Amino acid sequence: MIRIGLDARLLAYRREGIARYILELATRLPYVMDDPEIRLVIFQSRRDLHTRISGPRVQTAYVWTPPHHRWEQRIWPLEIALRRVSLLHSPDFIPPFAGSFRRVITIHDLHFLKYPDFMTVESRRYYAGQIEQAVRVADHIIAVSQTTRADLMAYFGLPPERISVVYEAASAVYRPLPPEAIRAALDHLGLEPGYILFVGTWEPRKNLPMLLRAYARLLDRRPEAPPLVLAGRRGWLYQEILEWPHRLHIADRLRWIEGPDDQTLAALYNGAVFLAFPSLYEGFGLPAVEAMACGTPVIVSDQGALPEVVGEAGMILPVEDESRWTEAMEALLEDPEARERMRRKGLERAAAFSWDRAAAETWEIYRRVLGR
């Protein structure tokens, strides 16, 4: 029996971002792995006794070592060795550097190299040091977009054949909802449908100060404009971001919703006039795909993978041009026909991304690395 390991320890700590990627793959891989001689071993934290991942030839291995711990590279390889895996997939890009098994890693973006000032000094040093070793020991690398693949080749001089692109997708919960379901969810938040929405971590890379300034200009031009709802969680250096609404005198027009679950977030997408996502850099840009999957128009920046992911289904604007963002938001608020066109195109574009396809493509990478 050949064992393939999937590092799912992050599920004990969060459910969004990379953890979402792990969960979607873990629940689908067992049904596309069609080799009866191969078993999938899901490595989960002993803190995570509630997540149950089942399927054909699936084994759960509970381990002690937390991700990104200072002793990780000493203890984690020993825990893996006990399960005798032939290949380990590290979705959070940092594999064990010791061990005789093959390694597949997923790199979601290189924000810590492209925008190092947007992180703490300690985190910057940690990630920069780990990524160099990770790409060196990996037998194959999965990138979540052509943009991330190009960044990897540019930064590390990697040959293209060492990197495969496997796109992420919106989870099934993100879909158009009936009006009564939207209304019921928003009532719990004290919201009325028809707001402008931002979704993402509250950190400098998301470019929120620019969005807040553009929104303040929108209120100057159109005082009756709908409120701006910001859904997400606090990230690196978030304190200054929270000061901007007071500087701009717009704090009373904003709603901060911290840590919404999937069902709440799906309702938030559905209830929005449009999503405004001006990020300085994204390796993929899940909020844009999730919004499109809900039938919500999207306005995104022209940076990172966002143009690649949104394609012609959304509005793509210069990342720091406040005037253009203000004008685009105002125009979209005033043009329901344009919103309807974007809604249809967005639904079609979101359907082009599939977690089932991502799992199948990931399985083919495992087979190649194992020589099967």
N, C-alpha and C positions, 0 to 999 in steps of 0.2 A: 504493500500500500504506500503510495506517494502522498505526502502531506504538504499542502500549501497553507501558509499562515497569513492571516489578515490582522494587522494591528488595529484593534478597535478600542483601545484603552481610553481614548478621548471621549467616548460616549458617557463616561462617568461624570464628566465635568460640564458638558454643554450639548446642545442639539443643533445649533446653527453652523453655517460655514463648513469647515472641514468635517465636523462631526456629521453633518447632514450627508456629505459625500460618502462617508464611511457606512452610514446606516443604509443608504440606498443601494450601495454595492453589496453589502453583506446580505441583504434580504433577497437579492436577485441572482447573485453568482451561483448559489446551489442549483438553480434551475437551468443554467446555461452550461455548466461544467458537465459535459457529456462523456467524460472518460471514467468508466467504473473503477479504475485503479487509483483514482485521485480523491482524496478527502480534503475538505476545507476546514481548517482549524481557526476559529475566531478567538483571538486573544482579547479578553476583557479584564478590566480592573476588578479586583475583589470588592471595590466600593460600589460596583454597578451590578447589583443582584436583581434588578427589575427589568433590564433589557433582555428579552428572550429572542434569539435569532435561531430559527429552525429551518430545516430543509433536508433534501437528500444528501447523505454522506457529510453532514456538518457535525463538528465537534467543538464545544466551547471549552476554552482553557482559561481559568481565572488566575491572574498573576498579581504580584505585589508591586512591581516597579511602576511608579506613576510616570506619565510622559513628561519630558523636559526636566527631569530631576537631575541633580548634580551627580548622583550615583548611577544614572541610567546606563551609561556605557559599560559599567562594571557588572551590574546585576542582571540587566535585561537579557544579554546574550546567554546567560546561564539558564534563565527560565525558558528561553526558546529551545535551548539544546535538550532540555528534558522532554520536549514534544517531538523531537526528531523531524523537523520540517525540512523539506528540500528547497523551498522558496519562501521568502517572506515579503509581503507587500506592505510598505510603510506609507500610508496615505498622507501622513503629516511630514513627509519628506526626509525625516532623520531616521535612518536605519541603524541597527546595531553595527558597529564597525568591526567587531570580532565575530567569528563564527564561519563555518564552512558551507553554509547554505547560500543560495543565489538570492539576489536582492532586486526587487522592483520598487521604485519610489515614485510618488506623485508630487509634483511641484506645482502649486497653484498660482504663485506669482513670485516676483523678486522685489517686493516693495521695500524690504529692508536693505537692499542694495541701491535701488533707484532713488529712494527717499529716506536716507538714513536719519535725517534730522527730525523725522516725524516719530521717532521711537526714543525710549530711554537709552542712555549710554550702555547700560548693562545688557539690555535686550539686543541692541545693535551688535555688540561684540559677540554675543552668543550665537545669533543666527548667521552672521557673516562667517564665523569660524566653522559652524556645523555644515553649512551648505557646500563649502569647498570639499570637505571630506565625503559628504553624501554623494555628490556627483562623481567623485573618483571611485568609490567602491560599488556604486550601483551597476548591476548588469543591464538594466534598462530603465528609462525614465519616461513617465507619463506626464505630459503637459495638458492643461485643461483648455488651451486655445493655441492657435497659431502664433498669437502675440507672445505668449509665455515661451513657446518653443523657440521663437526668434531671439528672445531675450537670453535664453539659456545658451544658445549658440554664440551670441555676441559676447556675453560675459565670460564664458568658460571655454570657448573654442571647441565645443562639442560637435562631433560629426552628426549630420542629420539622422543617420540610421540608428543612433542610440536613443532617439526621442520619438515617441508616438503621441499624437494628439487624440485625446478622448474627451469629447465635450461633456459638460455637466448638463443638467436639465432642471426644470421645475418639478417639484414633487406633486403627486396626484391631488393633494388638498388645494392646490392653487388652480382654480377653475372659475368660470362665471357662476355666481350664486344667484338664487332667486331674491327679489327685492325684500321679501319678508325675513329671510335669513340675514341679509345685510343689516336691515333695520334692527333686528333683535340684538345682533352683536354690537352694533354701534351704540345702541341705547345703554348698554352696560358701561360704555366709555364716556357717555355724555356727549356724543358726537352726532351731527347731522351729516348725511351724505353730501358730497359736493365740495370737499376740501382739496387742497394741494397736498401731496404726500411725498415725503422722503423716507427711505428705508435704508438703514445701515448703521454700522458702529459710529459712535460720536467720537471721531478722532480727526487729526489734521488732514490725513490723506483723503478723506471724503469731501474736503473743500466746502464745508458748511458755512464758514464766514462769507464766502462769495455768494452762496445761495441766499443767505440771510440779507445781505446787502441788496441783491437783485430783488428780493421780495419786498424789502423796505421801499425800493423805488417803485415797485408795482403798486404799493399802497398809496404812495404819493400821487400816482397817476389815476388810480382807481380805488378810492377808499373803501368801496363796498366789496373788494376782492375777498374771496373765501379765506378761511384760516389756513395756516401751514401746519401740518401734523408731521412730527418727526418721530419715527418709530425705530427703536434699536436698543443699544446698550452703550454704556460708557466704555471708552477705549483709551488708547495712549493719549496722554496730555489733553484730556477732555475739558479741564477746568476753564481754559480761556474761551473755548467754544461756547460754554454756558454763559459767559459774560457778554457776548455779542448782542443778544436781544435787548439787553438793558442799554447798551451804548446806542443802539439804533432806535430805541423807544418803541419796540414792536413786541415786547414780551407778552402783552395781553392778547396778541393775535396768533400766538403759537400754542401748540399742545405737544408736550413731550410724553411719549408712551414707551416706557422702559420694559424690555423683555417680553414682548407679546408672544404668545404661543402660536403654533401654526394656524389654528382655526381663526384666532383673532386677527392675525396678519392677513390671512386670505380675505377676511371681511374688510379690513382696512384698504387693501388693494381695490376690492370691488366698489367700495364707497367713494373712491377718489376720482376727481375730475381727470387728473393725470399724475404720473410719477415724475418728480424732478430729481435727477441723479447726476450731480456734477463732479463725480470723483476724479481726482488727479491721476489715479492709476488703478486698474482692476485687471487681474489675471483672467477673469471670466465675466463676472457681473451678474450674479444670480438675481438680485432684486429686479433688474430689467426684464429678465426672462419670466420671473414669477408674475410681475405686473402684466406683461403681455399675455401670459397664460390665463389671467383673470379678465382679459378684455379691457385693460386699462391702458390708455395712451402713455408713451414714455418720451421724456426729453432727457438725453444723456450728453455727457461731454465727449469730445473727440479724442480722448486719451485711452491708452491701454487697449484692452480687448473689447471695449464697449461698442465701437463702430463695427467690429467683426461680428459681434453677437447680435446686435440690433438690426444690422443690415439696413434695408430701406423701409423698415416697419415703423421707425421712430424718428424724432427730430434729433439731429446731432449738432451740437453747438461748440464753439471755441470755449475751452475750459475756464478761462479767466475773463471773458467778455461779459461783464455784468449787464451792459445795455442790451446785448443780444438775448440774454436770458430773460430780462424783464420784458422785452418786446415779444419773445416767443410765448411766455406764459400769458401775457395779455391777449395775444392773438388767438391762442388755443381756448382761452376762456370765452372768447366772443364768437367762436366758430364751431358750432355743434356738428356741422357736416364734416369738417376736418377731423374732429375727434372720432366720428363714426368710421371714417376711412382708416384712421390709425388703429382703431379697435380691431377691425377686420384683418388688417395686415399683421397686427401684433399676434392675434390668435394663430394665424397661419405660420408666422415665424416661430413662435414658441413650440408649435407642434413638430418643428424640424429637429428639436432636441429631445432625446429620450433616454431615460435611465436604463431601460431594457437594452437599448443599443450600446450604452456605455458599459454595461456589465458584459455583454457578448464580446465587445472589442477588448475589454480588459482580460477576459478569459483567453482570447487568442494570443495576447501578449504573454501570459503565463505559459502557454503551450510552447511558444517559440523559445522562451528563455530556458525551459526545461528540455528542449529538443524533442518535443512530442509531435 
